[in-house]
Amino acid sequence: MHMKTSYTVKELKPYSMKELCTIYQVGYKTMRRWLQPFEHEIGKRQGRIYNVSQVTVIFKHLGVPSVLEG
């Protein structure tokens, strides 16, 4: 059985690709496809994590996920 984890976040923070997939409710391949046009602006991840400035760019292009709003 596959459990979905829901995130309720009050502040901007670094995220892994897995966390981004979870909060946007899409698969890994879909998230890679969505980020690909903006890779030059986002930059390389630090290990497995996108830092706060990179997450800000991602949210700017893809919108703030509904689980993070309000």
C-alpha positions as CSV (number, residue, x, y, z in Angstrom):
1,M,0.0,0.0,0.0
2,H,1.3,3.5,-0.9
3,M,0.7,6.2,1.6
4,K,0.6,9.8,0.5
5,T,2.2,12.4,2.8
6,S,0.6,15.8,3.0
7,Y,2.6,18.9,3.8
8,T,1.3,22.0,5.5
9,V,4.1,24.5,5.5
10,K,4.0,28.0,6.9
11,E,7.4,29.2,5.6
12,L,9.6,28.8,2.5
13,K,12.3,26.2,3.0
14,P,14.6,23.9,1.0
15,Y,13.0,21.0,-0.6
16,S,14.1,17.7,-2.2
17,M,12.8,16.6,-5.5
18,K,10.7,13.9,-3.7
19,E,9.1,16.6,-1.5
20,L,8.4,18.8,-4.5
21,C,6.7,15.9,-6.2
22,T,4.6,15.3,-3.1
23,I,3.5,18.9,-2.6
24,Y,2.7,19.3,-6.4
25,Q,1.0,15.9,-6.4
26,V,2.9,14.7,-9.5
27,G,5.4,12.0,-10.3
28,Y,9.1,12.4,-10.6
29,K,9.1,12.3,-14.5
30,T,6.4,15.0,-14.6
31,M,8.3,17.2,-12.2
32,R,11.5,16.9,-14.2
33,R,9.6,17.8,-17.4
34,W,8.0,20.8,-15.7
35,L,11.4,22.1,-14.3
36,Q,13.4,21.5,-17.5
37,P,12.5,24.8,-19.3
38,F,13.8,26.7,-16.2
39,E,16.9,24.6,-15.3
40,H,19.2,27.5,-16.3
41,E,17.4,29.9,-14.0
42,I,17.0,27.3,-11.1
43,G,20.6,26.1,-11.2
44,K,22.0,22.8,-9.9
45,R,20.8,21.3,-6.7
46,Q,23.0,21.1,-3.7
47,G,23.2,17.4,-3.3
48,R,19.5,16.3,-3.3
49,I,18.1,19.6,-2.1
50,Y,16.9,22.7,-3.9
51,N,17.8,25.7,-1.7
52,V,15.4,28.5,-0.7
53,S,16.3,30.8,-3.7
54,Q,15.9,27.8,-6.1
55,V,12.5,26.9,-4.5
56,T,11.5,30.6,-4.9
57,V,12.2,30.4,-8.7
58,I,10.3,27.1,-9.0
59,F,7.3,28.5,-7.2
60,K,7.5,31.6,-9.4
61,H,7.3,29.5,-12.6
62,L,5.0,26.7,-11.4
63,G,2.9,28.6,-8.9
64,V,2.7,28.1,-5.2
65,P,1.3,24.6,-4.5
66,S,-2.2,24.7,-3.0
67,V,-1.0,22.8,0.1
68,L,1.3,25.7,0.9
69,E,-1.2,28.5,0.3
70,G,-3.1,30.2,3.1
